[in-house]
Amino acid sequence: MIRITILSLSLLFLSACSFKSPPNQWQYKSTAAFDSYTKNFLSSNDSLARNDLNRAIEHAKQSADLTMLARVYLGKCALNISVGVKDSCQEYQNISTLVDDKSLYAYYSFITLMPNASLVDLNAQYKDFALHLNKKDFTKANNELLKISKHTSKLLCASLMKEKLSNTTRDEMIKTASFYGYKKSVLFWLNELKTNTTDEETRKNISKKMFILESKDEK
């Protein structure tokens, strides 16, 4: 009787374990690949980043539901924008009519600074910042972006109003990017700080830092 009970429990355990792997593994794999892409892209590990992005897209294309693919395309676009690379999110635009997700369109409208874009479906973490940005109240927008907890979102928002930031905030973006080792972002914000600094000694020091970060040590 005891053996039968143990066998029954073992079968129950094995049966339960079989449900730990959800059927939509492609979605989890796409998300994991894109998370890795984010880190490698911002860290200037370009070769690894390209591989990560290709994997994220490949997994997202396993389904006729193109929502995940749209997320990947928008995420790629947002990362480019966050480091000063012009991007119209054309890849997302190409499939947007095939994706029924208002929050994604709201995000697209937000990161491309579409005039009079509705904030109703925009992710909550961006709403206050976007509201002030739309009203061109840059002081309040500047304050709101500093409250954003997710570091990549903070860096993105800062890039959307890079010409209107205070140098204190630009310096804060450098510190944030530096803490996470996001070299590509660090270089972008160092250049922004240099461009908006009049003190010649400060500009020279920034140039020295940029030179060191961009130089390759001999092996």
N, C-alpha and C positions, 0 to 999 in steps of 0.2 A: 504493500500500500504506500509505504514511504517512497519507494522507488518510482511508483507511478506519479505521486505528487511532485517529486523533484523533476521528473521528466516533463510533466505538464507545465511547471513553472519555467523550465528551461525553454520549452517551445514558445511559451508566452513571451519570455524575454527576447528571444530571437525574432519573434513576430513584431514586437514593439520596435526593435532596432531597425527593422526593415523600413519603418516609416520615418526614420530620421532624415533620410535623403529625400527632399521634396522633388516632385516631378519636374518642376521648372528650374532645374540646375543651370540651364543656359543663362537664366536671368541673374542668378547669384554669381556665376562665373564672369558674366559681362560686367557686373558691378565691381567685383574684386579686381578685374583687369583695369577698369577705369580708375579705381582708387589708386592703383599702382602707377598708372599713367600720370595722374595728377601730381604725385610726389616726384616722379622722375622728370617730368616736364619742368616743374618749377625748380627742381634741383639742377637743371641743365644736364641731366643724363639723357641726352637726346636719342641715342641709339636704343636704349632700354625703353624710353618713352614711346618711340615709334612701334616697337614690338607690342607693348602693352595696349596701345590704341588699336592696332590691328586685331588683337585678340578680343578686345571689348566689342569692336564692330562685328567680328566674325560670330561671336556668341549671340549678339543681339539680332543677327540675321537668321537665327534658327527658328524664329516665329513669324507668323503672318501679322501678329500684333506689333506694330512698329513703334510703340511707345518707348520701349527701352532704347531702340536705335536713335530715336529723336532726342532722348536724354543724353546719349553719348555725344551726338553731334552738337547739341547746345552746350554741353559741358566743355567740349573742345573749344568752341567759340568763346565761351566765357573766360577760359584760361588764357587764350590769346589776348583778349581785351585787357585782362588783368595785368599783363606785362607790356602793354602799349602796342601790341600788334593789331593792326586794323583788320577787322573781320566782320563781314556782313551776315554771317551765319547762313551762307548759301546752302550748305548741305541740309540744314534743318528746313530751310524754305522749300527745298525740292520735295520733301516728303510731308510737309505740314498739313496739307489737305487730306492726307491719309491717316492722320492721327487725331483722335477725338480727345484732347486733353487741354482744357482751358488754362490750367496752371502753367503748362509749358509755353503756350502762346504768350501768356502774361509775362513770363520770365524772358522770353525772346524780345518782347516789346520793351522791357525794362533795360536789358543789357545793350540794346541797340539805340537806346534813348529815343524811342518813337514818340513824337509829339502827341500830347493829350491821351496817352495810353491809360486804360482803365487799370486801377490797382485792386479791384475786387478779388480777382483770382490769384494775385501775387502772393508768394510765400510770406508769412507774417513777419519773418525776421527782416525783410526789406521794406516793408510798407511805410514806416515812419520816415526812413531815409528817402525813399522814392517820392513821398509826398512833398517834402521840403525841396528836393531837387527839382521837381516839376514846377514848383512855385518860384524857383531860382532864389530861395532863401538859403544861401550857401553856408552861412554861419551855423544855422540849425542843422543843416545836412551834415556839416563837418562834425558836429557834436554827436549826431545820431550814429554815424558810421563807427565812431569809437566805442559805441555801446554794443555793437554786433559781436557776439561771442565766437562764432566760427571764423577762424583766421583767414581761410581762403575767401570767404564771403566778404570779410572786411577789406581784404586787398582788392577784390573786384570792385566794390563800391567806391573805394578811394580812387581807382583808375577812371571811374565814370565822371569824376569831377576834379581830375588831376590839376587842371589850371587854376582851380578855385580853392585849393587847400592851403592851409597855413604851413609854414615850414616845420612847425612843431608836429603837425600831423604827418607830414612827409617823413620826418625823422622817426616817428612812431611806426610807420609802415616798414622802414628799414629795420627797426628793432624786431618787429614781428616776423618779417621774412628771414632775418638772420637767426632768430631763435630756432626756427624749423629747418634751417639749412637750405632755404629756397634761393639758390644762387641767382637764377634768372630774374627773380623778383627783386632781389637785393640790388642787382646791377641796374635794373630799371628805375628803382626809387632813388638810388644814389645819383643817377643822371638827372632825374627830376629835381632833386634837391640842389644839385650843382647849377642847373639851368635857372633856378629861381633864387639863387643866392648871389648877392652883390659883393660880399666880402671876398677879396682876392685870396687871402690866406686860406679861408675855408674851402674855396673852390680848388685850390692846389692840393689840399689834403684829401678832398673827395676824389680828385683825379688819381692820386697816388693809390688810394684804396682800390679804385676800379682797375688800375693797371695790375696790381698784385693779384686780384681775383681772376683777371682774364689771362694772366701769364701762365705758362706751363713750365714747371720745373724740369730741368734736364735729368734724365735717368742714367 
